């Protein structure tokens, strides 16, 4: 069953791949492939452009959101550079302190300004006190860098407040002397970004090259929760402006935009909600191949619909009409009304013309066959009548004969003639295409033979068990003659068995491969020579050869049996039949 299922599946698979649908799909797919490839490339280019524009919007809005922080830091840097150029005012510590104090008072954004020499001892500051920073962490790195530095200190040692410290190097006669530091309190930056409301922007964070957070649109202590979970802020520096998608420390989907607001010094991190419209434009909602794929599917669907509408349904209808015609020779009353194409309409018209021609030819053949059967039956009828006439003449001659041997010879000849007449009578009455029912033939021949040869003083017990077998005349004739000879021989040597009964048993059975076995048994008074060379034995052997079978005989003390085995042949038409 499994092999049959696999074979059926393979047949169905092969039928599908050979179908018109599959071939149209394959050819159309090949035809649409270059167009689809161009569409994918163009869609990819459009998406890249859209993504670049969306990224530019994110970066622009991020930079705009950090505009106030940038202005404050730039002002602090400008103030530090300005003070660094005033060497005369800074030379005297008293004059320096007064100048710096006046500078801080004039600019409310700054809380402290100090001159930090390379020694680390700050003698000049707006606070009017001396401080030693030489032991502070990263002091040596600060002096060695000789570059602008922006740091954050949430617990400033001078003011005790959270501040941004902007440090700029100053020089005397081209020689590096130290740093001028300007402190900007975070409190004075609050609300700077609150007025900038962008759809989806959740936070704006500034940080330095070391990855330290300088400012935040929200709480400074909680700002690190809005940073990327998979990257450190330090890793985002030195790459210019760019955007990427990811998750923050709370594992929320975000879009992160990095913009350097002070080159190589301070960067802004814009944190966007991934569900916002501007972020969705950056992410892209659909892959670039989706539209070409939809176009391909739509094209195939239209092609399949067109093929089905214009070709397949008409072919199926015509195929159903052909199958119905092949099965029971029926045709629809009218041709298709589905308006097929001209080519299919011509094909349908040609089929109807061919079908009408076939019906006409078959009707002529049936008439000829009917006439032939009538003539053939008439031949069999006349042959049967002639054989019966011969049998009647032989019977009249037997009655006039005075010699017993002559009577026996004429009786046996009459028996054979009657067997042939029985066959032609059955052929005349046959409704099985010229075949004879061998079961009734055998039964009738045996009965008539026993009646002709039966002793009126002794009753013969007859047992006939035959299966229905249809034989063509080529085998029916030798079989009937063989059974007539066997019946005549049985009656000739018939005798009572040990119990005093006379009996005849005949059986005909069919097995596999159309194999037929006939067994003929009769009682005898004593042992009989089974290898007799008389005329009856010779005829039986000859008839068995005509049947293509073999005969075996067996003789016992009170029983004689003959077994015939032969293959039931199919009708073999000769070339002369055409």
Secondary structure, DSSP 8 states (H G I E B T S, - for coil): -HHHHHHHHHHHHHHHHTSHHHHHHHHHHHHHHHHHHHHHHHHHHHHHHHHHHHHHHHHHHHHHHTHHHHHHHHHHHHHHHHHHH-HHHHHSHHHHHHHHHHHHHH-TT-SEEEEEETTSEE-EETTS--EE-TTSTTHHHHHHH-S-EEEEETT-TTT-S-EEEEEEEEEETTEEEEEEEEEEEGGGGTTTTTT---TTEEEEEEEETT--EEEESS-STTGGGGSBSSS-GGGGSSS-SEEEEEEBTT--EEEEEEEEEETTTEEEEEEEETTSHHHHHHH-SS-THHHHHHHHHHHHHHHHHHHIIIIIHHHHHHHHHHHHHHHH----SS---S---HHHHHHHHHHHHHHHHHHHHHHHHHHHHHHHHHHHHHHHHHHHHHHHHHHHHHHHHHHH---HHHHHHHHHHHHHHHHHHHHHHHHHH--SSSEEEHHHHHHHHHHHHHHHH--TTS-EEEEEEE---EEEHHHHHHHHHHHHHHHHHHHHH----TTS-EEEEEEEEE-GGGEEEEEEEEE-SS---TT--SHHHHHHHHHHHHHT-EEEEEE-SSEEEEEEEEE-------GGG-
